[in-house]
C-alpha cells in the first residue's frame, strides 16, 4: 500500500514538473521519426498479464533505424518519461523488474516465476547493471544468444533477489543510484 501511494504521489509530481518538457519531446520525436511521437508496445506485466507500455518513439518509422533525436532520448533515458503514466495507471511502479516482451518473463518456470509477482518497474538493480545493454549486445557475434544465455538469466537472478528482499528502503536506494550514478 505504501509503495502504491509513493508511486501515485511521485508520478503525479514528476508528470507535472516534466509536462512542458515531455510535450516538447513528443513534438520533437514526432518530427524526427515521422510519427505521432509516442511508441506503444505490449509488454508482460505483473502475474504475466500483458499491458501497453508508453515510450517516446526513437526509431524512424520508414527506415527502422534509431533517429538522431532518438539516440539523444535513449542516451539520457528521456524516452522512458512516458512510463510515468504507466506508473500512475498502476501497471508499473518506480522500482521493479523492467517489463519485457512476450517470450521471456512469461515463460519462466519454477522459482524464477516468482518474478512475475512483482509489478514491472522503471528502474531496478538489473537495469542499472545493464544500463548499456544495447552497446553490450552490439559487441556480440550473436546478440540474441548472448541476451538469452547471459543477460536475461542474470536479470532474472537479480530480480529474484529483489523479490525476496524488497522494501521501501531498498527501493529508495535503487532510485538514488538511478539518479546519481
Buried (B, 14 or more C-beta within 10 A) or exposed (E): EEBEEBBEEBBEEBBEEBEEEBEEBBEBBBEBBEBEBBBEEEBBBBEBEBBEBBBBBBBBEEEEEBBEBBEBBBEEBBBBBBBBBBBBEBBBBBBBBBBBEEEBBBEBEEEBBBBBEBBBBBBBBBBEEBBEBEEBBEEEEEBEEBBEEEBBEEBBEBBBEBBEEBEEEBBEEBBEEBEEE
